[in-house]
Amino acid sequence: MSQARSSGCPECDGRLSADGGETVCTNCGLVVAENRIDPGPE
């Protein structure tokens, strides 16, 4: 699995944008990281 680099997207070196719990590349649309909390029962 790819790790996000601070310099940019691991696929195209585009700019990363953190929005709504996801880190996505503004150039190619790759979802680099997802930080959603599951509110469902355990």
TIDO-540220 format. One line per 3 residues: number of its first residue (from 1); their letters; for each residue x, y, z of C-alpha. Coordinates in nm, 4 decimals, m for minus. Layout:
residues N
NUM> A> X,Y,Z; ... .
END
This chain:
residues 42
1> MSQ> 0.0000,0.0000,0.0000; 0.1258,0.3510,m0.0815; 0.2171,0.5951,0.1912 .
4> ARS> 0.1467,0.9677,0.1559; 0.4576,1.1808,0.1213; 0.4664,1.5394,0.2403 .
7> SGC> 0.5863,1.6486,m0.1056; 0.2801,1.5230,m0.2902; 0.0820,1.2410,m0.4450 .
10> PEC> 0.2602,0.9029,m0.4612; 0.1195,0.8419,m0.8113; 0.1601,1.1732,m0.9968 .
13> DGR> 0.3408,1.4070,m0.7508; 0.0347,1.6366,m0.7536; m0.0760,1.8487,m0.4589 .
16> LSA> m0.2577,1.6762,m0.1705; m0.5672,1.8246,m0.0118; m0.7168,1.7160,0.3221 .
19> DGG> m1.0944,1.7612,0.3099; m1.3805,1.5912,0.4931; m1.1695,1.3181,0.6534 .
22> ETV> m0.9938,1.2199,0.3291; m0.6588,1.3224,0.1840; m0.6919,1.3343,m0.1949 .
25> CTN> m0.4717,1.4411,m0.4836; m0.6056,1.7543,m0.6520; m0.4482,1.6459,m0.9819 .
28> CGL> m0.5452,1.2784,m1.0323; m0.8087,1.2294,m0.7585; m0.6276,0.9448,m0.5791 .
31> VVA> m0.7501,0.8984,m0.2204; m0.4241,0.8776,m0.0252; m0.5668,0.8534,0.3281 .
34> ENR> m0.9053,0.8107,0.4871; m0.9784,0.8976,0.8517; m1.3431,0.8181,0.9028 .
37> IDP> m1.4816,0.7011,1.2343; m1.7368,0.4222,1.2237; m2.0191,0.5250,1.4614 .
40> GPE> m2.1831,0.1811,1.4437; m2.2120,m0.0719,1.7261; m1.9019,m0.2675,1.8200 .
END
